[in-house]
Amino acid sequence: MSIKENIKSLLLSNIVVPRQRKIGIEEECFIYKNNGSRLTVNKGNEFSAADLLIIINRKTLNNGHYTLEPGGQLEWSSPPLKNLKQLNNSFQKHKNTLSKLLKEYELKSISYATDPQFSPDDIELIKDTKYQLMDERFDVSGTMGRWMMRNSASIQINFDATGKRDLEEMAFISDSLHPISSFIFSNSPFINDSNVGMKNMRNIIWENTDNERCRNLFDHNIYSSSGLLENYIEYVLEVPALFKINENNNLEKSDKTIGVELKFLEEKNQLTPQNIKLYLQQIFTNVRLKNVLEVRGADRTPFGYELAPVAFWTGILTDEKTKEIVLCEINKWTLEDRKALNIASLKLDDSQQGPMGKSYGYWNNWAMELAIKGLENRGKGEEIFLEKFINIIKRKGPFTLQLQNNED
């Protein structure tokens, strides 16, 4: 098979029948010491995030796993599960385990998506070759890559696909509605101990991290669900690689594109799924294709609402009736409509103009109502994970604004 066919085969390697579709969550959070400073990242003379990681993974049995983000943010990846009630049970086990450990080691977590107090200069970077090379690249590829790596936290959702068309449609929908999701789930009220005002801060950070490998699929000329998979593969192959696998099977800096690096592997008969994944993971678009669909645009939500983004996207993407309604509508949007919506998402002002001459706020409400309807259509009682959150957002606006107002 060609390189493109190998990538396509990997991306379609986890196709399931609809009743077997599973959903997963990746939840990140900042860990602080009780004195108000961030938990040290690397092993040393004091208890560190690296130490916490070892302990919590030992205590977790068949309930996902934990990793560290570059600034020591703790990430829990759930097992893939069939419905949100199962996922909630898994999430509660995770929270109980983490809560006990934080209490034991006199630590605390905070539920913001952007560190409210410290700048990147205050945060040590994890000792990991991959992240060191990423940090070096992002220091020159954009203005806020160091903020992204050290000072941001998100909730990401993974969905199995039921076929190529389903994968393409889910990716197109979630890319088109990213500006809406980033407004609804905005939870970044402060940076450097100051209010951010109307800025949608985490969305701004990602928008200014690396134009070649971040932002929307739309920004990389992927405008439609038709042919999206092939267009995504074409895009990936042209992106400069952050790192490559050397002859000793270690990572080192690359000065070639992902396509060229994969060609080298092919010539050495090393074009394995594992090696292809290593390069696919160097793409950080708001929607990312792996052997599942990864939707990456939601801020880390306030405590108690971690499943709200999962519920939102589950209602939109996995109920066929709702998905068709959304597709029918967004297929009417022009390229200018989508540009306007993407620009609007950088500011938490829902009076801005959105697609088809209607306001940003109109489309936010439209999507929230459809998400609830989609969950109701699934018939699993999952709307309980979204209804309360949405009612709050409709009355008070996103948490970024609410929390600043509470400070006043």
Protein Blocks (a to p, Z undefined) as FASTA:
>chain_A
ZZklmmmmmmmmmcccfklpccddddddddddfkopacdfbdcfbdcfklmmmmmmmmpg
heajadddfkopacddddddfbfklmmmmmmmmmmmmmmmmmmnopaddfbfbdfkbcfk
lpccdddfklmmmmmmmmmmpmklmmmmmmgccdddddddfbfklmmmmmmmmmmmmmmm
mmmmgccfbgehiaekjacfklmmmmmmommlgcjfklnopabfghklmmmmmmmmmpcc
fbdcdfkopacddfbdfklmmmmmmmnopacfklmmmmmmmpccfbdcdfbdcdfkbccd
dehilmmmmmmmmmmmmmmklmmmmmmmmmmpcfklmmmmmmmmmpccfkbccehhiafk
lmmmmmmmmmmmmmmmnonopmmmmmmmmmmmmmnopfklmmmmmmZZ
